[in-house]
Amino acid sequence: MPLILENIFNKFSFSLNRQQQRRLIALLTMVAAVTALHYLTATQHSSVHDIYRRLYYVPIVLGGIWFSLRGGVGIAILVSFLYAPHVLFQWGHLPSSHLEQYLEILLYNTIGYLTGFLSSKEHAQRLRAEESAQRLTASYDKLRHQADLILEIEDQLRRADRLTALGELSAGMAHEIRNPLGSIRGTAEILRDAFPPENRYSEFSQILISEVDRLNKVLEDFLSFARPKSSEKNDFRPDEVLREVLQLTQQQAAKQRISISWDEQPLPATLGNAAQFKQVFLNLILNALQAMSAGGQLRISTTRRGEQVEMVFQDTGPGIPQEYLDKVFNPFFTTKDEGTGLGLAITYRIVRNHFGRISVACPPEGGTVFTLTLQAVDHLCQDEESYGETNSADR
């Protein structure tokens, strides 16, 4: 009998995990123990044998629960195979007991089948419930992603509404301000020409003309933000433009005792206008320099990630309060005493017009991190070629 149980274990254990193997060993041990009790107990103790027969139901039911239909039926067949010789040979002198014991064997198999069948149904239902839960989780994640997109679109619409109102306001302001400025400048030129160059009133007139020109430049910057020019969707090399901007700002950075580190590496051409993104890089770097008035470090990292180019500007300044992070790209929002609040707003507008993304964060260690993501042109060209080949094939 031990040899039979060992063969059964070796046959089925190779496809079971460790927990299932332990359960199989427990079932076979129980079957072997009850069978040994039957064979080692004299038939004169019929009441004891009745108890032993009932003990067979424990491994049969557990086999059905643990291993579903094959477990319940398999253990029932094994019990029948081991118990049948005991009935034939040891109870042969009592023919009246044969019928009851044979019915017991039939009941073993019936209970094994029913237990295994119900366990299989329960297992299948549990699997369906788990699959439904996974589908619900996926649907929830999808809905949450769509909700985030809706909130982002709503935010963009609010920005567009503000910019539309700002554009209408700027058109009226341009007309109302430029006419007086032109008159003031013309009058100042007449006064300047009326006095010789060495006269101090001529110098005052020149100062007046310079201030009028400065006001006119501020007005033009305001209008360029409120009604930006339609940018051509050409391409530029962000590493080359960034290198030019760093050369322009290196003197100011050295004066403020700020070190700028850039792990320079060649980048692919990206979608955008070189002149406008020169302004973007300049705004981000100057913003970092102004935040580190007592010195610090500006770390710039650039890398390509698939179809996109990522540029990170991280300074060691005081950072931005958490309650202001959602407002830094809003027009006229600034925490500086002399700021206009248009620098980052213009930066955001340029990046979005070229299908890019820009975000700001304040890490726990301090400072501010601006992350700029641009679209690589070579990826767009590959998409266009694939699209053209598809259309040609369709035609």
C-alpha positions as CSV (number, residue, x, y, z in Angstrom):
1,M,0.0,0.0,0.0
2,P,2.7,2.6,0.7
3,L,4.2,1.8,-2.7
4,I,0.8,2.5,-4.3
5,L,0.5,5.8,-2.5
6,E,4.0,6.8,-3.4
7,N,3.3,6.2,-7.1
8,I,0.2,8.2,-7.0
9,F,2.0,11.1,-5.3
10,N,4.8,11.1,-7.9
11,K,2.4,11.0,-10.7
12,F,0.4,14.1,-9.7
13,S,2.8,16.2,-7.6
14,F,5.0,17.4,-10.5
15,S,2.2,19.8,-11.6
16,L,1.4,21.1,-8.1
17,N,2.9,23.9,-6.2
18,R,4.3,23.5,-2.7
19,Q,1.1,24.1,-0.8
20,Q,-0.8,21.7,-3.0
21,Q,1.9,19.1,-2.5
22,R,1.6,19.4,1.2
23,R,-2.2,19.0,1.0
24,L,-1.8,15.9,-1.2
25,I,0.5,14.4,1.3
26,A,-2.0,15.1,4.1
27,L,-4.8,13.4,2.1
28,L,-2.8,10.3,1.2
29,T,-1.6,10.1,4.8
30,M,-5.2,10.1,6.1
31,V,-6.3,7.5,3.5
32,A,-3.4,5.3,4.5
33,A,-4.0,5.7,8.2
34,V,-7.7,4.8,7.9
35,T,-7.0,1.9,5.6
36,A,-4.4,0.6,8.0
37,L,-6.9,0.8,10.9
38,H,-9.3,-1.3,8.8
39,Y,-6.8,-4.0,7.9
40,L,-5.3,-4.2,11.4
41,T,-8.5,-4.3,13.4
42,A,-10.3,-7.6,13.7
43,T,-13.7,-7.9,12.1
44,Q,-15.3,-8.9,15.4
45,H,-15.2,-5.1,16.3
46,S,-17.9,-4.2,13.8
47,S,-18.8,-1.0,15.5
48,V,-15.2,0.2,15.3
49,H,-15.1,-0.5,11.6
50,D,-18.3,1.5,11.2
51,I,-16.4,4.5,12.6
52,Y,-13.4,3.8,10.4
53,R,-15.7,3.8,7.3
54,R,-17.0,7.2,8.2
55,L,-13.5,8.5,8.6
56,Y,-12.9,8.0,4.9
57,Y,-15.3,10.9,4.2
58,V,-12.8,13.4,5.7
59,P,-10.1,13.0,3.0
60,I,-12.7,12.6,0.2
61,V,-14.4,15.9,1.1
62,L,-11.1,17.7,1.6
63,G,-9.9,16.4,-1.7
64,G,-12.9,17.8,-3.4
65,I,-12.5,21.2,-1.7
66,W,-8.8,21.5,-2.3
67,F,-8.5,20.0,-5.8
68,S,-12.0,20.4,-7.2
69,L,-13.6,17.6,-9.2
70,R,-10.4,15.6,-9.9
71,G,-9.5,15.7,-6.2
72,G,-12.8,14.5,-4.9
73,V,-13.2,11.8,-7.5
74,G,-9.6,10.8,-7.3
75,I,-9.5,10.3,-3.6
76,A,-12.9,8.5,-3.7
77,I,-11.6,6.1,-6.3
78,L,-8.4,5.5,-4.3
79,V,-10.5,4.8,-1.1
80,S,-12.7,2.4,-3.1
81,F,-9.6,0.6,-4.5
82,L,-8.1,0.2,-1.0
83,Y,-11.3,-0.6,0.9
84,A,-12.7,-3.2,-1.6
85,P,-10.2,-6.0,-0.8
86,H,-10.9,-5.5,2.9
87,V,-14.6,-6.1,2.2
88,L,-14.0,-9.1,0.0
89,F,-11.4,-11.0,2.0
90,Q,-11.9,-10.0,5.7
91,W,-15.7,-9.7,5.6
92,G,-16.3,-12.6,3.3
93,H,-17.6,-14.8,6.1
94,L,-20.4,-12.3,6.8
95,P,-22.3,-12.0,3.5
96,S,-25.0,-10.0,5.1
97,S,-22.6,-7.1,5.6
98,H,-21.5,-7.0,2.0
99,L,-24.4,-5.0,0.6
100,E,-24.0,-2.3,3.2
101,Q,-20.3,-1.9,2.6
102,Y,-20.7,-1.9,-1.2
103,L,-23.3,0.9,-0.8
104,E,-20.7,2.7,1.3
105,I,-18.2,2.5,-1.5
106,L,-20.8,3.8,-3.9
107,L,-21.5,6.7,-1.5
108,Y,-17.8,7.5,-1.3
109,N,-17.7,8.1,-5.1
110,T,-21.0,10.0,-5.0
111,I,-19.8,12.3,-2.2
112,G,-16.4,12.8,-3.9
113,Y,-18.1,13.7,-7.2
114,L,-20.6,16.2,-5.6
115,T,-18.0,17.8,-3.4
116,G,-15.6,18.2,-6.4
117,F,-18.4,19.4,-8.7
118,L,-19.5,22.1,-6.2
119,S,-16.0,23.1,-5.5
120,S,-15.3,23.5,-9.3
121,K,-18.4,25.7,-9.6
122,E,-17.3,27.8,-6.7
123,H,-13.7,28.1,-8.1
124,A,-15.1,29.1,-11.6
125,Q,-17.4,31.7,-10.0
126,R,-14.5,33.1,-8.0
127,L,-12.4,33.4,-11.1
128,R,-15.3,35.2,-12.9
129,A,-15.6,37.6,-9.9
130,E,-11.8,38.3,-10.0
131,E,-12.0,39.0,-13.7
132,S,-15.0,41.3,-13.2
133,A,-13.0,43.1,-10.4
134,Q,-10.1,43.5,-12.8
135,R,-12.3,44.9,-15.5
136,L,-13.9,47.3,-13.0
137,T,-10.5,48.4,-11.9
138,A,-9.4,49.0,-15.5
139,S,-12.6,50.9,-16.2
140,Y,-12.1,53.0,-13.1
141,D,-8.5,53.8,-14.1
142,K,-9.7,54.7,-17.6
143,L,-12.5,56.9,-16.2
144,R,-10.1,58.6,-13.8
145,H,-7.7,59.3,-16.7
146,Q,-10.6,60.7,-18.7
147,A,-11.6,62.8,-15.8
148,D,-8.1,64.2,-15.5
149,L,-8.1,65.0,-19.2
150,I,-11.5,66.8,-18.8
151,L,-10.1,68.8,-15.9
152,E,-7.0,69.7,-18.0
153,I,-9.2,70.7,-20.9
154,E,-11.4,72.8,-18.6
155,D,-8.3,74.5,-17.3
156,Q,-7.1,75.2,-20.8
157,L,-10.6,76.6,-21.7
158,R,-10.5,78.9,-18.7
159,R,-7.1,80.1,-19.8
160,A,-8.4,80.6,-23.3
161,D,-11.3,82.7,-22.0
162,R,-9.0,84.8,-19.9
163,L,-6.7,85.3,-22.9
164,T,-9.6,86.1,-25.2
165,A,-10.7,88.8,-22.8
166,L,-7.1,90.0,-22.5
167,G,-6.8,90.2,-26.2
168,E,-9.9,92.3,-26.5
169,L,-8.7,94.6,-23.7
170,S,-5.2,94.8,-25.2
171,A,-6.6,95.9,-28.6
172,G,-8.4,98.9,-27.0
173,M,-5.4,99.7,-24.8
174,A,-3.0,99.6,-27.7
175,H,-5.2,102.2,-29.6
176,E,-5.6,104.4,-26.5
177,I,-2.0,104.3,-25.3
178,R,-0.1,104.4,-28.6
179,N,-1.6,107.6,-29.8
180,P,-0.6,109.6,-26.7
181,L,2.8,108.0,-26.7
182,G,3.3,109.0,-30.3
183,S,2.2,112.6,-29.5
184,I,4.6,112.7,-26.5
185,R,7.5,111.4,-28.5
186,G,6.9,113.8,-31.3
187,T,6.7,116.7,-28.8
188,A,9.9,115.6,-27.1
189,E,11.7,115.4,-30.5
190,I,10.6,119.0,-31.2
191,L,11.8,120.2,-27.8
192,R,15.1,118.3,-28.3
193,D,15.7,120.0,-31.6
194,A,14.9,123.4,-30.2
195,F,17.8,123.3,-27.8
196,P,21.5,122.9,-28.6
197,P,23.0,119.5,-27.7
198,E,24.9,120.9,-24.7
199,N,21.8,122.3,-23.1
200,R,20.4,120.3,-20.3
201,Y,16.8,120.6,-21.6
202,S,18.0,118.8,-24.7
203,E,19.2,116.0,-22.4
204,F,15.9,115.9,-20.6
205,S,14.1,115.6,-23.9
206,Q,16.3,112.7,-24.9
207,I,15.4,111.0,-21.6
208,L,11.8,111.5,-22.3
209,I,12.1,110.0,-25.8
210,S,13.9,106.9,-24.3
211,E,11.3,106.4,-21.7
212,V,8.5,106.6,-24.3
213,D,10.3,104.0,-26.3
214,R,10.6,101.8,-23.3
215,L,6.9,102.1,-22.6
216,N,6.2,101.3,-26.2
217,K,8.3,98.1,-25.9
218,V,6.4,97.1,-22.8
219,L,3.2,97.6,-24.7
220,E,4.4,95.5,-27.6
221,D,5.4,92.7,-25.2
222,F,2.0,92.8,-23.6
223,L,0.3,92.6,-27.0
224,S,2.6,89.7,-28.1
225,F,1.4,87.7,-25.2
226,A,-2.3,88.6,-25.5
227,R,-2.4,88.1,-29.3
228,P,0.7,86.0,-30.2
229,K,1.8,85.7,-33.8
230,S,0.9,82.5,-35.5
231,S,4.1,80.5,-35.2
232,E,5.4,78.4,-38.1
233,K,5.5,74.8,-37.3
234,N,9.2,74.4,-38.3
235,D,11.9,72.7,-36.3
236,F,15.0,73.7,-34.4
237,R,17.8,72.1,-32.4
238,P,17.1,72.7,-28.7
239,D,20.7,72.0,-27.7
240,E,22.0,74.6,-30.0
241,V,19.5,77.2,-28.9
242,L,20.1,76.4,-25.2
243,R,23.8,76.8,-25.7
244,E,23.3,80.3,-27.1
245,V,21.1,81.3,-24.2
246,L,23.7,80.0,-21.7
247,Q,26.3,82.2,-23.3
248,L,24.0,85.2,-23.0
249,T,23.4,84.6,-19.3
250,Q,26.8,83.3,-18.1
251,Q,28.0,86.8,-17.1
252,Q,24.9,87.5,-15.0
253,A,25.2,84.0,-13.4
254,A,28.9,84.6,-12.5
255,K,28.0,88.0,-11.0
256,Q,25.4,86.4,-8.7
257,R,27.8,83.5,-7.8
258,I,25.6,80.9,-9.5
259,S,27.0,77.9,-11.1
260,I,25.2,76.4,-14.1
261,S,25.8,72.7,-15.0
262,W,24.6,71.1,-18.1
263,D,25.2,67.5,-19.1
264,E,25.3,68.4,-22.7
265,Q,24.5,65.8,-25.3
266,P,23.2,66.0,-28.9
267,L,19.5,66.1,-29.2
268,P,17.2,65.6,-32.3
269,A,15.4,68.4,-33.9
270,T,12.1,69.3,-32.2
271,L,8.9,70.9,-33.4
272,G,9.1,74.7,-32.7
273,N,10.4,78.1,-33.7
274,A,14.0,78.7,-32.7
275,A,13.4,82.4,-31.9
276,Q,10.4,81.7,-29.7
277,F,12.1,78.9,-27.8
278,K,15.1,81.0,-27.3
279,Q,12.7,83.3,-25.3
280,V,11.4,80.2,-23.5
281,F,14.9,79.1,-22.4
282,L,15.8,82.6,-21.5
283,N,12.7,83.1,-19.3
284,L,13.3,79.8,-17.4
285,I,17.0,80.5,-16.8
286,L,16.5,84.2,-15.8
287,N,13.6,83.1,-13.5
288,A,16.0,80.7,-11.8
289,L,18.8,83.3,-11.5
290,Q,16.3,85.8,-10.0
291,A,15.2,83.2,-7.4
292,M,18.9,82.6,-6.3
293,S,19.9,86.2,-5.5
294,A,22.3,84.9,-2.8
295,G,24.0,82.4,-5.1
296,G,23.3,78.7,-5.8
297,Q,23.3,76.2,-8.6
298,L,21.2,75.6,-11.7
299,R,21.3,72.1,-13.0
300,I,20.1,71.5,-16.6
301,S,19.5,68.0,-17.9
302,T,18.4,67.1,-21.4
303,T,17.5,63.7,-22.8
304,R,15.5,61.9,-25.3
305,R,12.6,59.7,-24.2
306,G,11.2,57.8,-27.1
307,E,9.3,60.3,-29.4
308,Q,9.9,63.2,-27.0
309,V,12.8,65.4,-25.8
310,E,12.8,66.2,-22.1
311,M,14.6,69.2,-20.6
312,V,14.7,69.8,-16.9
313,F,15.8,73.1,-15.2
314,Q,16.4,72.6,-11.5
315,D,17.6,75.4,-9.2
316,T,18.5,75.5,-5.5
317,G,16.5,78.6,-4.7
318,P,13.8,78.9,-2.0
319,G,11.2,77.2,-4.1
320,I,7.6,78.0,-4.7
321,P,4.9,77.6,-2.0
322,Q,2.6,74.6,-2.7
323,E,-0.5,76.8,-2.9
324,Y,1.1,78.8,-5.8
325,L,2.2,75.9,-8.0
326,D,-1.1,75.8,-9.9
327,K,-0.9,79.6,-10.6
328,V,2.7,80.2,-11.8
329,F,1.6,80.0,-15.5
330,N,-1.3,82.4,-15.1
331,P,-1.0,85.8,-16.6
332,F,0.0,88.6,-14.2
333,F,0.7,86.2,-11.3
334,T,4.0,86.9,-9.7
335,T,5.6,86.7,-6.3
336,K,8.3,89.2,-7.1
337,D,8.0,92.9,-6.1
338,E,8.9,94.2,-9.6
339,G,7.7,91.3,-11.8
340,T,4.9,91.7,-14.4
341,G,3.8,88.0,-14.2
342,L,4.0,87.6,-18.0
343,G,7.3,85.7,-18.3
344,L,6.1,82.2,-17.4
345,A,2.7,82.9,-19.0
346,I,4.4,83.6,-22.3
347,T,6.6,80.6,-21.9
348,Y,3.6,78.4,-21.3
349,R,1.8,79.8,-24.3
350,I,4.7,79.2,-26.7
351,V,5.3,75.6,-25.5
352,R,1.6,74.7,-25.8
353,N,1.4,76.3,-29.3
354,H,4.0,73.9,-30.4
355,F,2.3,70.8,-28.9
356,G,4.7,70.6,-26.0
357,R,4.2,70.4,-22.2
358,I,5.7,72.3,-19.3
359,S,5.3,71.6,-15.6
360,V,6.7,72.9,-12.3
361,A,7.4,71.0,-9.1
362,C,9.1,71.7,-5.8
363,P,11.0,68.6,-4.5
364,P,11.3,68.0,-0.7
365,E,15.0,68.8,-0.8
366,G,14.1,72.4,-1.9
367,G,14.4,74.4,-5.0
368,T,12.2,74.5,-8.1
369,V,12.1,72.1,-11.1
370,F,10.7,73.1,-14.5
371,T,10.2,70.1,-16.9
372,L,9.9,70.9,-20.5
373,T,8.7,68.2,-23.0
374,L,9.0,68.7,-26.8
375,Q,8.0,66.6,-29.8
376,A,10.9,65.1,-31.8
377,V,10.6,65.9,-35.5
378,D,12.0,62.6,-36.8
379,H,9.2,60.7,-35.0
380,L,6.6,63.0,-36.6
381,C,8.2,62.4,-40.0
382,Q,8.1,58.7,-39.6
383,D,4.4,58.9,-38.7
384,E,3.7,61.0,-41.8
385,E,5.6,58.5,-44.0
386,S,3.7,55.6,-42.5
387,Y,0.5,57.5,-43.0
388,G,1.4,58.3,-46.6
389,E,2.3,54.6,-47.4
390,T,-1.0,53.5,-45.9
391,N,-3.0,55.9,-48.0
392,S,-1.1,54.9,-51.1
393,A,-1.8,51.2,-50.4
394,D,-5.5,52.0,-49.8
395,R,-5.7,53.8,-53.1
